[in-house]
Amino acid sequence: MTGSPKNRNLLRALPSVDALLRTPEARLLREKVGIARLAELAREVTRDLRAKLQERAQEDSESTNGDHRREALILEAVRRLESACEQDAAEALRRVINGTGVILHTNLGRAPLSEAARLAVSEEAARYCTLEYDVETGRRGQRGARVEHLLAELTGAESALVVNNCAAAALLVLTVLSGGGTAIVSRGELVEIGGDFRVPEVMAQSGTRLLEVGTTNRTRLSDYERALDADTRLIMRVHTSNYRIVGFTSTPSLSDLARLAHEANLPLYEDAGSGALVDLSAYGLKGEPVIRESIREGADVVTFSGDKLLGGPQAGLIIGRAEIIARLRRHPLYRALRADKLAFSALQATLEIYRRAAFLEEIPVLHMLARTYEEIERRARRFLSRLRRQLKHESLRLEIVEGESAIGGGAAPTTHLSTALIALKHSSLSPDELDGHLRRTTPPVIARIAEDNVLLDLRTVALDEEDELLKAILSLPA
Ligand SMILES: *Cc1c(COP(=O)(O)O)cnc(C)c1O
C-alpha cells in the first residue's frame, strides 16, 4: 500500500524502533525488563502506531508542521511503551491485599505464611541449608526428617511423609496401596475439588479400580462389607471438603470402617483434604476432621494439605503406620512428588508454632478465623474514621455493613463467619470501575462486589497492610 502523499509524510514522522529505544525513558525501562523484551515491545508499539496513523490519515487534515508532529509521535510512542511494560509486569506473581474476606482464597495462594515461616524461607532455606545433611555426623541426612518427626508428634501417628500437594499424596497412597486392585469408596464421597482434583480420576491414574458403594446420601457399613472380595486392597474415606449432604444421610463412623478394614486385613485410608491439626470448633469451625482423631479412630494412613487450614506452604502431608509410610517412601513415584526445601522450611516453622501452642496468635489463617464480629467491626470503624479524615473529596460514600467472611479453599462450606464489611460506592464510577481501580494499585487490592457496592473485609487484611489499603482508597479518582 503506497497511500496518499499526506499519509506518507505522516508515516515518515513516526519514530523508528531504534529512535524509540534511544529515549531516556526507554533506557530506564531497559533496566527493568531487559533489552530483548523491550525491543519486542517497542516493535509492537511502533507497528500499532503505524496502523493507527494509516487509519487516521484518511480523515485528518494534519495542519501541524513536521517537527511538531515528530515530537508528538515520539511522546505518544514512549507513553505506549511505558504502558506496555506496565502490562507486562502486571502478569508477575506479586503480593496483593486480600479484601475479599475469603481466608483460603485458592486464586490468591491459599494460606498466607506466618512471620516465622517467611523468615525461615528467606533466611534459612533460600541459602545453603541442611536439606539432606546431618551436621552431627557430617553425613547425608534424610530430607524433611524434622518435619516428619513434628508431624508424627502433633498427630499421634507413627510416621509421616511430605509430598508436593494433597493430590500428589492421594496419587502416591493409591498407587502403592491399591494399584492393580480395587479400592472401595462411598458414592457420597466421589468429590471434585477445585475443578481439577477428582477422586475417580486420581484412582484411575493410580491403576486402582474404583468400587463405589451405597448411594449419594446414605452408605451403610454393610454396603462396604458386601463389596469386599479377593481384589480389594483398600477402603478409602474421602472428606467431602467443599460441600455437605444434609438431611436424610448416614455414613459409618471412621472407627467402624477401621474395624471392618482390619478384620479383612486391609488398610483404611482417609483423604482429609484440609483437616485441622487442632480442634477449632470453639471458633465456629464445623465439620473438618481433626487429624489426631482420625489416627485415634484407626485410620492407617491419612492425607491432608499444607496450605489449607494448617496455614503453611503448599504440601501434601501423609501420616500413618510406619510400615505403610516406609513403602510409600521407597516407591519411585515419591522421588517425583517430593517437596522442595522451601516448602520443608516453611512447614517446619509452621509446625513448631503448633508445638508451642501459639497457633491462634501466629498462624495467620487461624488468627483470622478466630476474630469475632465485634473485633472486626471496631477495626473497620477506626479505619473509616482515619479514611474520612484524609479523604479530600466527596465522591466516595463509605459505610459499614454486616456480612459474612468465608473459609474457602474447599473447607468447611457450612461454617458462617459474620463480619463487618466496608462498603464503597462512588458518585460517578460503577462498582466494576471502582473495583478495577483498586486492582490496579500497588499492591493490588482485591475486593468483592455485591449489589451496588464494592466490599472490603478487614478479616483478611493484615494489620500492617492497613496503611497501604488506606492509600489505595485515597488514590481513587474524585
Ligand atoms: C483440597 C483437597 C485435595 C487437594 O489438595 P491439594 O493440596 O490442593 O492438592 C484433595 N482431597 C481433598 C479431600 C481436598 O479437600
The ligand as an ORCA input file, in Angstrom:
! r2SCAN-3c Opt
* xyz 0 1
  C      -8.115    -29.836     48.728
  C      -8.275    -31.302     48.681
  C      -7.421    -32.084     47.891
  C      -6.365    -31.472     47.023
  O      -5.371    -30.882     47.793
  P      -4.185    -30.059     47.104
  O      -3.252    -29.793     48.243
  O      -4.796    -28.844     46.531
  O      -3.587    -30.938     46.067
  C      -7.604    -33.439     47.897
  N      -8.576    -34.020     48.633
  C      -9.420    -33.295     49.389
  C     -10.488    -34.005     50.166
  C      -9.297    -31.909     49.458
  O     -10.121    -31.174     50.222
*
